[in-house]
Amino acid sequence: MVGMDESRTYWRVLKIDRLEPSVLNICEDSTTYTERECSDLLTRVHEGNKPTGGLTFVTTCYGIVGFVKFLGPYYMLLITERQQIGAICGHTVYAISKSEMIALPNSVVWSKNEDRYKKLLCMVDLTKDFFFSYSYHVMRSLQKNTCENQRGQVLYETMFVWNEFLTRGIRNLLQNTLWTVALVYGFFKQAALSISGRDFTLTLIARRSRHYAGTRYLKRGVNEMGRAANDVEIEQIVYEDVPEGFPDQISSVVQNRGSIPLFWSQETSRLNIKPDIIVSKRDPTYEATRLHFKNLVDRYGKPIIILNLIKMHEKRPRESILRTEFANAIDTINKDLSEENHLKFLHWDLHKHSRSKATNVLLTLGKFAECTLTLTSLFYCQVPPPLRSERCLTWPDLEYVVETDMSPPTDCKIDHVKHCKKCNDEADNLGTLLSGSKNVADENYSVKPLMFQKGVLRTNCIDCLDRTNVAQYAFGLVALKQQLHALGVKDFTKVGFDDPLGKEVMSYYEAMGDTLAHQYGGSAAHNKIFSERRGQWKATTQSQELLRTFQRYLNNAYMDADKQNAINVFLGHFQPEQGKPEIWELDSDQDHNASRNGQPNIYGNGRYTPLMPRKEFFVDMQSENHNGDAFDYSNFVDLDWLSSSGNSCEEELFDRSMLMNSQIAGLSSDNIVDEIVGETTPSTSGYGSSMKVSIFF
């Protein structure tokens, strides 16, 4: 393989041994060639191998997805066509238009099982919902890219890189990531917004976790490691389009969705469109649930805010069983935490409230989002002119050590550059870099303080698809208004759900919801509330919802088993071995995990009766925060205010947004520092922002 950067300045050579098909043997030429030198090298290799046919051009590719082996030889997965779908801070983001799987040996006789594994792997369609960037760490949030200087192989080990297993072999052999690309699976949308005569770019990113990944009925709840099914990180990035072509300030906010972190399941049935929910006895002390929330704290800091949208009242208890157990789990965990570290929650039956004419669901969720943002804030960063002069921002490495809660030390000031011994050797360079050609002290360039998001909102319903998407849209729209205020839009006082901007943002969240629902559930999302907002004819909405229910049922009952097997092979959860049962011979996803990975099921399965009767538990909880509805409760938000309709919600939200915006100018010591200090980080590829590779056999 011959690779070059986008400018065709740097040329490298990769040698892959094709003589031993069952062993991955890769060697990288340490020399960096010019185009002429590389051409001469290939000519010599061709001449030397003429007796066996010489070099044969195979294909052009734009990155290696990875290597995989089933029962026979190794295969190489390549990106052969790509398309640009957006850019973040000057870094291009791509989707895959076409991919190819190439066997390493010249000729091999395939067995039927080998062909079946190849077809199974191809069920994971790389041209749908996968995206990557050569120079921006798209698997991480903007705040993490700004605050944590990580690069190379460690980035592939994060939970959002889906080809971590496929690239593990080549990364271990080469000890670099020059030839591979890290693929993120989920959703990416970038759109232009025109607000108050100014142009902004909104980027909506959904990153699906590769841990405990799979389909709706085969991946529910949480595993022993605390990994939740259907775990998706949602990031909303906003910046203003400026004449110079590069943003001078940028903001982002992150939220999360994931399956209820308990041991529970539903048995796939071709006869029952709504199978029973089974809560297992496996974890009576909620250790896996504790691990899950600890993982969230490690990822996002504190507080963790839980919005649980499942039903409470049912003629035949299904969701309500889980709701009781989830509430019990949160209460048990909180008893072992200090009050300031408590998990904060709101249990709110969205299905019930959406049927009530007295409740405006989106406005209520918007008020809750405002309360949440008051606790977590959001990320805001101003980009000094020198860092955007190249029209491609390489994030500086902050000199302070960012704490777990993502809040920098309050004594980290611009003076640190001048007086810190650690930075003394670079003081002149960094001082010029951060203040620009016109010094900050000269007041020709005003530097706004940073803001950091601390903690995260975690939303769930049963599938974390339909109701969850409505709540995440409400949060996103409220957050957008606060982001716009942070970016200096002072005269923009109202963002209503029925305003043109609100409807435009709704369409983006609706598209995201449909994409995530197809990935996990097999159909587009149920968008009844969105359809009503658009004024869609009720009969049309009903027929659409019925069709999607039927599509979901067909996929779950007849196709999910193969889809789950494909995901398990792609992620390396199942690795075929000669003489062992094939993946399609195993009874269930749980069975093959136990047999292949050697992890016994240490807990018993079975239906589980909650430790406390549902009515008794919810009455006790309601004694803390009662608003007349015995089944909506929270340990941090005023339910009377949340359910009230006497005041103008939009006016209240605007007042709170203005309060938050004043924090930007007020230098709050909890989440603000005066400057970013550090050295620039090289691009992921090491040779610019793109890559093109030619392959010869």
C-alpha positions in Angstrom: 0.0 0.0 0.0 1.2 3.5 -0.9 -0.2 6.4 1.0 0.1 10.2 0.5 -1.3 13.3 2.2 -3.8 15.6 0.6 -1.1 17.9 -0.8 0.9 14.9 -2.2 3.9 16.1 -0.3 4.5 13.1 2.0 4.5 9.5 0.7 4.7 6.4 2.9 4.7 2.6 2.1 3.0 -0.2 4.0 3.9 -3.8 3.3 1.3 -6.6 4.1 2.5 -10.2 4.0 0.1 -12.3 1.8 1.9 -15.6 1.9 0.5 -16.7 5.3 -3.2 -16.1 5.1 -4.1 -16.9 8.7 -1.4 -14.5 10.2 -1.5 -10.8 10.1 2.0 -9.6 9.3 2.3 -5.9 8.5 5.4 -3.8 8.2 5.7 0.0 7.7 8.6 1.5 5.8 10.0 4.2 8.1 11.1 6.4 5.2 9.0 9.4 4.1 9.3 9.7 0.3 8.6 12.4 -2.2 6.3 11.5 -5.1 9.2 10.9 -7.4 11.1 8.8 -4.9 8.0 6.7 -4.3 7.4 6.2 -8.0 11.0 5.0 -8.5 10.5 2.6 -5.6 7.4 1.0 -7.1 9.1 0.7 -10.5 12.0 -1.2 -8.9 9.6 -3.5 -7.0 7.6 -4.1 -10.2 10.7 -5.0 -12.1 11.9 -7.3 -9.4 8.6 -9.2 -9.3 8.0 -9.5 -13.1 8.4 -13.3 -13.0 5.4 -13.6 -10.8 3.3 -10.9 -12.5 4.8 -7.8 -11.0 2.7 -5.1 -9.3 -1.1 -4.9 -10.1 -3.1 -1.9 -9.1 -6.1 -2.9 -7.1 -7.9 0.1 -5.8 -7.7 3.6 -4.3 -8.9 4.0 -0.8 -9.2 6.7 1.8 -8.4 4.8 5.0 -8.3 1.3 6.5 -11.4 0.3 8.5 -9.6 -2.7 9.8 -8.7 -6.4 9.4 -10.9 -9.3 10.2 -10.5 -13.1 10.2 -13.3 -15.7 10.3 -12.4 -19.4 9.7 -9.9 -18.8 6.8 -7.7 -15.9 5.8 -7.6 -12.3 6.8 -9.6 -9.6 5.0 -8.8 -5.9 4.7 -11.8 -3.5 5.0 -11.2 -0.2 3.1 -13.0 3.1 2.5 -13.0 3.4 -1.3 -15.3 6.4 -1.6 -16.2 9.2 0.8 -18.3 12.3 1.0 -18.0 15.4 3.1 -20.9 15.9 5.4 -19.6 18.8 7.5 -16.7 20.5 9.2 -16.0 21.4 12.8 -13.5 24.3 13.4 -12.1 23.8 9.9 -11.8 20.0 10.2 -13.7 18.1 7.6 -16.0 15.3 8.6 -16.8 12.5 6.1 -19.3 9.8 5.6 -18.5 6.5 3.8 -20.0 6.3 0.3 -18.4 3.0 -0.7 -16.3 0.3 1.0 -14.6 -2.9 -0.1 -13.5 -6.1 1.7 -10.3 -7.6 0.1 -8.9 -11.0 0.9 -5.2 -10.9 1.6 -4.1 -14.1 -0.2 -4.3 -14.6 -3.9 -6.7 -17.5 -4.2 -8.5 -19.4 -1.4 -11.4 -21.9 -1.6 -14.1 -20.5 0.7 -16.2 -22.8 2.8 -19.9 -22.3 3.1 -19.5 -21.0 6.7 -16.8 -18.6 5.6 -19.1 -17.1 3.0 -21.9 -16.9 5.5 -19.6 -15.0 7.9 -18.7 -12.6 5.1 -22.3 -11.9 4.3 -23.0 -11.5 8.1 -20.3 -8.9 8.5 -21.6 -7.0 5.4 -25.0 -6.6 7.2 -23.2 -3.8 9.2 -23.5 -1.3 6.4 -20.5 1.1 6.6 -22.3 3.5 4.2 -25.1 4.1 6.7 -24.6 6.4 9.7 -20.8 6.0 10.1 -18.6 9.1 10.0 -15.0 10.0 10.6 -12.5 12.8 10.4 -8.7 12.7 9.8 -7.9 15.7 12.0 -10.7 16.2 14.4 -11.4 13.7 17.2 -15.1 13.3 16.3 -15.5 10.5 18.8 -15.1 13.1 21.6 -17.1 16.1 22.6 -15.8 19.6 21.8 -15.2 20.2 25.6 -13.1 17.0 25.9 -11.1 17.9 22.8 -10.4 21.3 24.3 -9.5 20.2 27.8 -7.9 16.8 27.4 -4.9 16.4 25.2 -5.3 12.8 24.0 -4.2 11.4 20.6 -3.2 8.2 18.9 -4.2 4.7 20.0 -6.0 5.8 23.2 -8.7 7.5 21.1 -9.5 4.2 19.4 -10.2 2.7 22.8 -13.0 5.1 23.6 -16.5 3.8 23.7 -17.6 5.5 20.6 -15.1 4.1 18.1 -16.8 1.1 16.5 -13.8 -0.3 14.6 -11.6 -0.5 17.7 -11.5 -4.3 17.4 -11.0 -4.3 13.6 -8.0 -1.9 13.9 -6.5 -3.5 17.0 -4.2 -5.8 15.0 -2.6 -3.2 12.8 -2.4 -0.6 15.6 -0.5 -3.1 17.8 1.9 -4.0 15.0 2.6 -0.5 13.8 2.1 1.4 17.1 0.5 4.2 15.3 -2.9 5.2 13.7 -1.5 6.7 10.5 -3.2 4.3 8.1 -6.5 3.7 9.9 -9.6 5.9 10.5 -11.7 5.8 13.7 -15.4 5.3 12.8 -18.2 6.7 14.9 -21.7 5.3 14.5 -24.8 7.4 15.0 -25.9 10.6 13.4 -24.3 13.7 12.1 -26.2 16.8 10.8 -24.9 20.3 10.1 -27.2 23.1 9.1 -27.1 26.9 8.7 -29.4 29.1 10.9 -30.2 32.7 10.3 -31.0 34.6 13.5 -31.3 38.3 14.1 -29.6 39.0 10.8 -26.6 36.8 11.7 -25.6 33.4 10.3 -24.9 30.5 12.5 -23.9 26.9 12.0 -25.6 24.2 14.1 -24.1 20.7 14.3 -26.0 17.9 15.9 -24.0 14.7 16.6 -25.2 11.4 18.1 -22.5 8.9 19.1 -23.6 5.4 19.8 -21.6 3.4 22.3 -20.0 0.1 21.1 -20.3 -1.3 24.6 -23.3 -3.6 25.1 -24.5 -2.6 21.6 -27.2 -4.3 19.7 -30.9 -4.5 18.8 -34.0 -3.6 20.8 -35.1 -6.9 22.4 -31.6 -8.5 22.5 -29.9 -5.7 24.3 -31.9 -4.3 27.2 -30.9 -2.8 30.5 -27.3 -3.0 31.7 -24.5 -5.6 31.8 -22.3 -6.6 34.7 -19.8 -3.9 33.8 -22.4 -1.2 34.2 -22.7 -0.6 30.4 -26.2 0.3 29.4 -27.8 -0.8 26.2 -28.6 1.9 23.5 -26.2 4.3 25.2 -26.0 7.4 22.9 -24.3 10.7 23.5 -25.9 13.7 21.9 -23.9 16.9 21.3 -25.1 20.2 19.9 -22.5 22.6 18.7 -23.2 26.2 17.6 -20.9 28.9 16.2 -21.3 32.0 14.1 -20.3 32.1 10.5 -17.9 35.1 10.1 -16.6 36.8 7.0 -13.1 35.4 7.7 -14.5 31.9 7.3 -13.5 30.7 10.8 -15.5 31.0 14.0 -14.1 33.2 16.7 -16.3 31.7 19.4 -18.0 28.4 19.8 -20.4 26.6 22.2 -21.5 23.0 22.8 -23.8 21.1 25.1 -24.0 17.4 25.7 -26.9 15.1 26.8 -27.2 11.4 27.1 -29.8 8.6 26.5 -29.6 5.0 27.5 -31.6 2.0 28.6 -32.8 1.8 32.2 -29.7 0.5 34.0 -31.2 -2.6 35.6 -31.1 -6.3 34.7 -34.2 -6.6 32.6 -35.3 -8.1 29.3 -38.2 -8.9 27.0 -38.5 -12.2 25.2 -38.8 -11.7 21.4 -42.1 -13.1 20.3 -43.7 -13.6 16.9 -47.1 -13.8 18.5 -47.0 -10.9 21.0 -46.3 -7.4 19.7 -45.7 -6.2 23.3 -43.9 -9.0 25.2 -43.7 -9.0 29.0 -41.0 -7.1 30.8 -38.9 -9.4 33.0 -36.9 -7.9 35.8 -34.1 -10.2 36.9 -33.0 -11.2 40.4 -29.4 -10.9 39.3 -28.4 -7.7 41.2 -30.5 -7.1 44.3 -27.9 -4.5 45.6 -27.8 -2.6 42.3 -24.0 -3.0 41.9 -24.2 -2.8 38.1 -26.5 0.3 38.4 -23.9 1.9 40.7 -21.2 1.1 38.1 -23.2 2.7 35.4 -23.7 6.0 37.2 -20.0 6.0 38.3 -19.1 5.7 34.6 -21.4 8.6 33.8 -19.6 10.7 36.5 -16.2 9.7 35.0 -17.4 10.8 31.6 -19.3 14.0 32.4 -18.7 15.0 36.0 -21.4 15.9 38.5 -24.4 16.2 38.8 -26.0 13.3 37.0 -29.6 14.3 36.3 -32.1 11.5 35.4 -35.2 12.1 33.4 -37.3 8.9 33.5 -40.4 9.1 31.2 -41.9 5.7 31.5 -45.5 4.9 32.5 -46.8 4.5 36.0 -50.4 3.5 35.6 -51.1 0.4 33.5 -54.0 -2.1 33.5 -51.4 -4.8 33.0 -48.2 -3.8 34.7 -45.2 -3.7 32.3 -43.3 -0.4 32.3 -44.6 0.4 35.8 -42.7 -2.6 37.2 -39.4 -1.1 35.9 -40.3 2.4 37.1 -40.7 1.1 40.7 -37.5 -0.8 40.6 -35.5 2.1 39.0 -36.8 4.5 41.6 -35.8 2.0 44.3 -32.3 1.6 42.8 -31.8 5.4 42.7 -32.9 5.7 46.3 -30.6 2.9 47.4 -27.6 4.4 45.7 -28.3 7.9 47.0 -28.4 6.6 50.6 -24.6 5.8 50.2 -23.8 9.2 48.7 -23.4 12.6 50.3 -26.3 14.9 49.6 -24.2 17.1 47.2 -23.4 14.0 45.2 -26.9 12.6 45.0 -28.3 11.4 41.7 -30.9 14.0 40.8 -34.1 12.7 39.1 -37.5 13.5 37.8 -39.9 10.6 37.2 -42.5 12.0 34.8 -45.1 9.9 32.8 -44.8 11.5 29.4 -47.5 9.2 27.9 -50.0 10.3 30.5 -49.2 14.0 30.2 -49.3 13.9 26.4 -52.9 12.7 26.5 -53.9 15.5 28.9 -55.2 18.7 27.4 -54.1 20.5 30.6 -50.4 19.8 30.0 -48.2 21.3 27.3 -45.6 18.6 27.2 -42.9 20.5 25.4 -43.2 23.6 27.5 -43.0 21.5 30.7 -40.0 19.7 29.4 -38.5 23.0 28.4 -38.9 24.3 32.0 -37.2 21.2 33.2 -34.4 21.6 30.7 -33.8 25.1 32.0 -33.5 23.8 35.6 -31.1 21.2 34.4 -28.9 23.7 32.5 -28.8 25.9 35.6 -27.0 23.0 37.3 -24.8 21.7 34.5 -24.2 24.9 32.4 -22.7 24.4 28.9 -19.4 24.7 27.2 -18.3 28.0 25.7 -14.9 29.0 24.2 -13.6 32.0 22.5 -10.9 31.4 19.9 -8.0 33.9 19.8 -7.2 35.3 16.3 -3.8 33.5 16.0 -5.4 30.1 16.6 -7.9 30.7 13.7 -5.4 32.2 11.3 -4.8 28.9 9.6 -8.6 28.4 9.1 -8.3 25.1 10.9 -8.2 25.0 14.7 -5.9 22.6 16.5 -7.0 22.7 20.1 -4.3 23.9 22.5 -3.5 21.7 25.5 -4.7 23.4 28.7 -1.8 23.7 31.2 -4.0 23.1 34.2 -5.1 19.6 35.0 -8.9 19.4 34.5 -10.6 17.9 37.5 -13.1 15.1 37.3 -16.0 17.5 37.3 -14.5 19.3 34.4 -14.1 22.6 36.3 -10.6 24.1 36.0 -8.8 25.6 39.1 -9.9 29.1 39.9 -6.3 30.3 40.1 -5.6 29.5 36.4 -5.1 32.9 34.9 -3.3 34.5 32.0 -0.5 35.4 34.5 0.2 31.7 34.7 2.0 32.0 31.3 4.3 34.8 32.6 5.2 33.3 36.0 4.8 29.5 36.0 8.3 27.9 35.9 6.9 25.0 33.8 5.8 27.3 31.1 8.7 29.8 31.3 10.6 28.5 28.3 7.5 28.8 26.1 6.2 32.0 27.6 7.1 34.3 24.8 5.6 32.0 22.2 2.5 31.2 24.1 1.9 34.8 25.1 2.0 35.9 21.5 -0.2 33.0 20.5 -2.9 33.6 23.0 -3.0 37.4 23.0 -2.5 37.8 19.2 -0.5 40.5 17.5 -2.5 43.0 19.5 -2.0 42.4 23.1 -4.9 41.6 25.4 -3.6 44.3 27.8 -4.0 46.8 25.0 -7.7 46.0 25.0 -7.7 45.8 21.2 -8.9 42.2 21.6 -11.2 41.3 24.4 -11.0 37.7 25.7 -14.2 36.2 27.1 -13.8 33.6 29.8 -14.4 29.9 29.2 -17.5 28.1 30.4 -17.6 24.4 31.2 -20.4 21.9 31.3 -20.3 19.9 34.6 -22.6 16.9 34.7 -25.1 15.6 32.2 -28.8 15.0 31.7 -29.6 11.3 31.1 -33.0 10.6 29.6 -34.8 7.3 29.2 -38.1 5.8 28.3 -38.5 2.0 27.6 -36.7 1.9 24.3 -35.0 5.3 24.6 -36.3 6.2 21.2 -39.6 7.9 20.9 -40.5 9.7 24.1 -36.8 10.2 24.8 -36.4 12.0 21.5 -39.2 14.5 22.3 -37.5 15.3 25.7 -34.1 15.7 24.1 -35.5 18.1 21.5 -37.0 20.2 24.3 -33.6 20.3 26.0 -31.8 21.0 22.8 -34.0 24.0 21.9 -33.7 25.6 25.4 -29.9 25.0 25.3 -29.7 26.6 21.8 -31.1 29.8 23.2 -28.5 29.8 26.0 -25.8 29.0 23.5 -26.9 32.0 21.3 -26.8 34.3 24.3 -23.3 33.1 25.1 -22.3 33.8 21.5 -23.5 37.4 21.9 -27.1 37.4 20.5 -28.5 39.9 23.0 -31.6 40.9 21.1 -33.0 37.4 20.6 -35.5 37.2 23.4 -37.7 34.2 22.5 -37.3 30.8 21.1 -40.8 29.1 21.1 -41.5 25.6 20.1 -44.0 26.9 17.5 -41.6 29.5 16.1 -39.9 28.9 12.8 -36.5 28.3 14.5 -38.2 25.9 17.0 -39.7 23.9 14.1 -36.5 23.9 12.2 -34.5 22.5 15.1 -37.4 20.0 15.7 -36.9 18.7 12.2 -33.2 18.0 13.0 -34.0 16.2 16.2 -36.8 14.3 14.4 -34.3 13.1 11.8 -31.8 12.1 14.5 -34.6 10.2 16.3 -35.6 8.3 13.2 -32.0 7.4 12.5 -31.3 6.1 16.0 -34.6 4.3 16.0 -33.8 2.4 12.8 -30.4 1.4 14.2 -31.9 0.0 17.5 -35.5 -0.6 16.9 -35.8 -1.4 13.1 -38.2 1.4 12.2 -38.4 5.2 12.3 -39.4 6.8 15.6 -42.9 7.3 16.7 -43.2 11.1 16.2 -46.8 11.7 17.3 -46.0 14.9 19.2 -43.9 16.2 16.4 -46.6 15.4 13.9 -49.2 17.3 15.9 -46.8 20.3 16.2 -46.6 20.3 12.4 -50.4 20.2 12.1 -50.4 16.9 10.4 -53.8 15.3 9.8 -54.7 13.1 12.7 -55.7 10.1 10.5 -52.3 10.4 8.7 -50.5 10.4 12.0 -52.4 7.3 13.2 -51.7 5.3 10.0 -48.1 6.3 10.1 -47.7 5.2 13.7 -49.4 1.9 13.0 -47.1 1.3 10.0 -44.0 2.0 12.1 -45.3 -0.3 14.9 -45.7 -3.1 12.3 -42.2 -2.4 10.8 -40.7 -2.6 14.2 -42.5 -5.8 15.1 -41.3 -7.5 11.8 -37.7 -6.4 12.3 -37.6 -7.4 16.0 -39.3 -10.8 15.4 -37.6 -11.9 12.2 -34.4 -9.9 11.5 -32.9 -8.8 14.8 -31.1 -12.1 15.5 -29.0 -11.9 12.4 -28.5 -8.2 12.9 -27.2 -8.8 16.5 -24.9 -11.5 15.2 -23.5 -9.1 12.6 -22.8 -6.5 15.3 -21.2 -9.0 17.6 -18.8 -10.2 14.8 -18.0 -6.6 13.8 -17.2 -5.5 17.3 -15.3 -8.7 18.1 -17.6 -9.9 20.8 -17.8 -13.2 18.9 -14.7 -14.5 17.1 -15.2 -17.7 15.0 -12.9 -20.7 15.8 -12.4 -24.0 14.0 -14.2 -26.8 15.8 -16.4 -24.5 17.9 -20.1 -23.8 17.3 -20.9 -21.1 14.8 -22.6 -18.0 15.9 -25.9 -18.9 14.2 -25.9 -22.3 16.0 -26.1 -20.7 19.4 -29.6 -20.2 21.0 -29.2 -16.6 22.0 -26.9 -13.6 22.2 -26.4 -14.3 25.9 -25.5 -17.9 25.2 -22.7 -17.1 22.8 -21.3 -14.5 25.0 -21.0 -17.0 27.8 -19.6 -19.8 25.6 -17.0 -17.8 23.7 -15.7 -15.4 26.3 -15.7 -17.8 29.2 -17.8 -15.5 31.4 -20.3 -17.6 33.3 -23.6 -16.3 34.3 -23.0 -15.6 38.0 -26.6 -14.5 38.7 -29.8 -16.4 38.4 -32.5 -15.3 36.0 -36.1 -15.0 36.7 -39.0 -12.7 37.3 -38.4 -10.3 40.1 -40.8 -8.8 42.7 -39.7 -5.3 43.7 -38.3 -5.0 47.3 -41.0 -2.6 48.2 -44.6 -2.5 46.9 -45.1 0.1 44.2 -47.8 2.1 45.9 -45.9 2.3 49.3 -42.6 3.3 47.6 -44.1 6.1 45.5 -46.1 7.5 48.5 -42.9 7.7 50.5 -41.1 9.5 47.7 -44.0 11.9 47.2 -43.9 13.1 50.8 -40.7 15.0 49.8 -42.2 16.8 46.8 -45.9 16.7 46.2 -47.9 18.5 43.6 -51.2 16.7 43.6 -50.0 14.0 41.2 -48.9 11.0 43.2 -46.9 9.6 40.4 -44.6 12.5 39.2 -41.8 13.1 41.7 -38.4 14.6 41.9 -35.7 15.2 44.5 -34.5 18.6 43.0 -37.1 20.3 40.9 -40.3 22.0 42.2 -43.1 20.0 40.6 -45.7 22.7 41.4 -43.6 25.2 39.3 -43.0 22.6 36.7 -46.7 21.9 36.2 -47.9 25.4 36.6 -49.3 27.3 33.5 -50.0 30.7 35.1 -46.7 32.3 34.2 -45.3 32.7 30.7 -42.8 29.9 30.4 -40.9 31.6 27.6 -40.5 34.8 29.7 -39.2 32.7 32.6 -36.8 30.9 30.4 -35.5 34.1 28.9 -35.0 35.6 32.4 -33.0 32.5 33.4 -31.0 32.6 30.1 -30.1 36.2 30.7 -28.9 35.2 34.2 -26.7 32.5 32.7 -25.4 34.9 30.1 -24.4 37.3 32.8 -22.2 34.6 34.2 -20.1 34.8 31.1 -19.2 38.4 31.7 -19.1 37.9 35.5 -16.1 35.6 35.7 -17.7 32.9 37.8 -14.9 31.1 39.6 -16.8 27.8 39.4 -16.5 27.3 35.7 -14.4 30.1 34.2 -10.8 30.7 33.5 -9.3 33.6 31.8 -7.3 31.9 29.0 -6.3 28.7 27.3 -2.6 28.0 27.7 -0.6 25.4 25.9 1.0 24.0 22.8 -0.9 23.0 19.7 -1.9 19.4 19.1 -0.9 17.8 15.8 -3.6 16.3 13.6 -4.6 12.7 13.9 -3.0 11.6 10.7 0.3 13.3 11.3 0.4 14.6 7.7 -2.5 17.0 7.3 -6.2 16.7 7.2 -6.7 14.0 4.6 -5.4 10.7 3.3 -5.3 8.9 0.0 -3.9 5.4 -0.4 -3.2 3.3 -3.5 -3.0 -0.5 -3.2 -0.9 -2.8 -5.3 -0.7 -6.6 -5.3 
